[in-house]
Structures are given as C-alpha cells and as structure tokens.
Amino acid sequence: MKLINKAILVGLLLGSSAQFANATGTTWDFTDKSSNTDFTSTDGNYSFHDNTIDRGNVFKLSKDGVNLEIRAFANTGSGGTIEEANVSHADLGLLNYNANYNPETNSGDSHAIDNKGGQVFDMLYFEFSEMVSITNINLGWKGDDSDIAVAAFNDISWFSSLDDTTWGDVAHNAAWKGTFFNLTNYDLTSNINNVEAKYWLIGAYNQVFDGASWTEDNDSVKIASLTTHKAVPEDPNTTPVDAPSTIAMMSLALGGLLVRRRKAMK
C-alpha cells in the first residue's frame, strides 16, 4: 500500500512540473563559421577585401522549428535618419558595418556593434517566425564599455519609411524597450522572458530607449549568442489541471502518507 501511495505522489509531482514547464529554449550561436554553421544562407555576404560594402544583406538561420532573419541598421542618413547597414559575424559574434565604413581603408566604423563616431548607433534586427522571449544575450566581446539597448515590436511598419525614420521614432513605437548597463563578455546577461514578440532590436546603448544619461559614445560589443523561448502548444487530448487543484491533490497525498507512517510506527 505504501508503494502505491508513493507512486501516486510521484505522479502528482511529475504532472505538476509538466503543467508549469511551458517553454523550451533555443540557443542561437553566432560564432560558428565552419561548414556546419547554423547560418543556412546569407544574402550579400560581406568580404573584407571587397571595395564596396553590400548593405541591406540578410543572415538566415533555422533551428528547432523556428526561422530567424537578421539585418543591420544605423542612423547614418541625412539628419540622423536610419539606413540599412551590413550584418556580419566574426569568431566572437555578430557585428554591424554601417554606411560610414570605408572598406578600402578599413576605417569609419568599428569591427563591432557600437555607438562611436559622432552619435551613430548600430542596431541589429532579429525577425523570428514565431513569438519568442529572449532569456539570455551572450556577448562574445566588449570594448571600453558595453551598455546595450533592446526593443520588441508588434509590427515592423517603421521599415517602410527608413529615409524619414529616426531611432527616436522607432523607440516611440516599440511595444517594449529596455537597456542593460555594463554587460560583461562571455556572460549570460539579461532576462527578458516576460516579453514575447516576433520582432526584436538589439544594439549599442541609445538614450532614446530609456531616457537615462549613460554615455553614448564608447559602447561596442559583439553578440555571441541568444537564447530564446517559445510557448509549448497544449495537447488538445489532455484535460488541463489548474494549479490550486494540483496543489490540493499533492497536499492530500502527502497527508495520507504521513498518516499511514504514523499508524505503522504505533
């Protein structure tokens, strides 16, 4: 009889854990440049030895049933408006070459995602095929400082008029936005798992995303990986058990075990 009660209790505990485990994690590694890389295709890939920079390229990845496209942007246009940039990746992670970069002299923009060079802010845009939360941002490298800005969007209408759009406009239309101070390299740094969206921006710190007064001219990072979570679809063939009922059943089972143990000891 004791074995039966213990089996019931274990079953209740496992059932409760399954009820609350509602997300699975996917780690997107942006440092692998081998033939086995997660990058299934790239459009307009960048070359250091090219005399022109192919802006507006797209990195395309697919993992765990989710598709991801990555683009790069910076406010290099007239009046500080946003223009397409070039997304690339090195051994230490993703980086952004904006329109100020001169490939002939390897100057005008750093080999990173940064806010140096006259208040020009590099950002990377991540578009997922499903709603996801981001639980970790892992830096592969940081420069003198490593403050970043993150924003999530319900739509991407700002894409349609980049010539007239500023980062202030983008921040104003974000469904969620936040900043993270002084991230360290090789460290899983942020927890944003209460926000879900298909469209995300991650880049160098910019005061328009939080109104704080951190420095805006010395941040530079490379993003080594992201960890995302998507909701696990409910099984239509199962009947959900609410948390209070599960807890009550667990309490009854525990109580029954204690009563039986006391009787056995008398």
N, C-alpha and C positions, 0 to 999 in steps of 0.2 A: 504493500500500500504506500509506503514511503517513497518507493521508486516511482510510482505513478504520479504522486503529488509533485515530486521533484521535476519530472518530465513536463508536467503542466506548467510549473513555474518557469522553467527554461523556455518553453514555447511562448509564454506570455512576454518574457523579456525580449526574445528574438522578434516577435511580432511588433512590439513597441518600437524597437530600434528600426525595423524596416519601415514603419509608419512615418518616422521622423527623418529618415535618410532620403531626402527628396532632391538631391543634386549629385551629379557626377562631375569630376574635374577633368579638364584637358589642359595639358601644358604645351604651349606653342614655343618651340625652340628656334630662335632666330640666328643662332651662331653656327649651325651646321652648313658647311659649304661643299660637302662631299657629294658623291653621286647618289647617296641615299638621303639627301636632304628632304625636308618636308615641303620645300618650295617646288610645287608640281609644274609651275610655269611662270615665266616673267615676260612682261612686255616692255620693250625698250630698255633692257638692262644696261647699267652704266659700266663704262670702261675708263680706267684712269688714263689711258693713253689716247683717248679719243679727243679730237679738237673741239667737239661740240658736246653739250650736255643734253641728253634726251629727257626733258621734263615731261611730267604727266604720265610716267610709267606706272605699272601696277604689279605688285607681287601677289601671286595667287597661291593659297595653301588650302589643304583639306585634311581634316583629322577628326576621328570619332563621329563621323556623320555630319560635321559642320564645315561649311566653306568660309574662307576668310580672304578678303582682298585688302591690301594695304597700299595707301597712296601718301604722298608728301605734299605739304603746303607751307608757305611762308608769306609774310606781308611785305613783299619786295616790290609791289606795284606802286603806281603813282598815288601819292597821298597816303601811303601805308596800307593800300588795299592788298588783298590776298591773291597770290598767284600759285599755280602749280609748281612743285619742285620735283626733285628726283629722290625716290626712296632707294637706298642701297643697304647692304649688310656686309660687315666685316667679321672677323673671328670673334669679336666681342659683342656683336649685336647690330641692331638696326640703326641707321643714321640717315640724315637728311642733307642733300646738296641743294641749296636754294638757287634762285636765279642770279645771285651775286657771285656765284662761284665761277672762277676762270680756270678751265681745265688746262690751258696752256702754261699757266704759271703756278697752278695748284694753290691759288690764293682767293681771297674774297669771301670764303665761307669755310668754317672748320669741318673737320672729319668727324662730325657728331650731330646731335640734335641740340641746338644751342640758342641763346638769345644775345649773342655777341654781335658786334658790327653795326652800331647805330640803331638800336632798338628794333632789330629784325628778329622775329620769333618763329622758330622752326616748330612745326607740329606734324605728327603722323596721324593719319586717319585709318581706322580699323572698321571694316564693314563685315559683320557676321551674317550668315544666312538664317540664324535663329537668335532669339533673345538670349543674352548671356549676362551674367555678372562677372566682374573681374575681382578675383580674390588676392592675386599677387602680381606685382610688377617687379621683375628682377633685372637690375642693372648689371651689365657686363663691364661697364667702365664709367667713371665720372671724372670731370675736370676739377677746376678750382672750387666750384660749388655745384650743387645738384638738386635744386628745387625744380619741381615739375608742376604742370597744370594738367588736369584730367576733366573731360566733359562727356556727357552722354546725351543722345538726341533721339527724339521720337520720329523725326524726319530729317531729310538732308536737302531741304529746299534752298539752303544757302549756296549749294553747289551751282545753281542755275545762273547766278549773277556775281561771279567772283570778282569781276572788274570793279564792282561798286561795293564790295563787302570788306569790312574790317574785322579784326578779332573781337572788337567790342560788340559788333552786330552778332557775331557767332555766339559769344558768351551770353548775350541777352536772350537768345533763342534756345539755349540749352535746357533740356529737361532736368539735368543735374550737373553741377560743376563743383570742383574742389581742387585744392592744391596740397602739395606734400613737401615738407621742409627738409632739406639737407639729407636726402637719401644717400645710403652708402652702397658702394659697388658690391656685387656678389651677395646681396642681402634681399630676401623676400620682404617687401617693404610696405605694401598697403593692403587694406581690407575694404573693399567696396562692394561686398557681397549682398548688400541690401538694395542695390540698384541693378535693374535689368534693362538692357537696350540692345538693339542691333548695331547702332552707330556710335562709335567712340572716337574721341580725340585725346592723344597723349603727347605732350611736348614740353618744351622749355617753359619755365615759370613766366607768367604774364599777369600783371596786377588786375587786368580786366576780369579775370576768372575768380577773384576773391576780394579785391579792394584792399588788400594788405599792402604793406610798404617794404616788402623784401627787395633786395637788389635784383635788377633785371638785366644786367649786362655781363654776368660772369658764370652763368649756368651752362653746363654742357654734359650730356650723357649719351650712352648707347644702351638700347633696350635689348637684353639678352633673351628674355622670355616673358610670356604672360601665362597666367593660369586662369582659365575661365570655367564657369559652371553653368549648366543649363538644367532646367527642371526635368525630372524623370516623369514621363507620361504615366498616369494612373492606369492600372489594369482594369478594363471595363467588366471583367468577370469576377472581380472581388468586391466585397461589401466593405466600405471604409469603416473603421472603428475610431470614434473620436477619442481625444486624449483623456478626458475625465473618466470615461468608461474603462479604458485600458488601465489607468492608474488604480481605479477601484478594484478591478479584477486582480491586479497584481497584489494589492493590499490584502484581499480576501485569501489569495493563495498563500501569501506569507503568514497570515494569521493561522490558517489551517495547519501549516507545517509546524508552527510554534506550539499549538495546542497538542498535536499528536506527539511532539517531542517531550512535552511536559508529562503527558499521560504515560509515555514509555518509561520515564525516569522514576515514576512513583512505584 
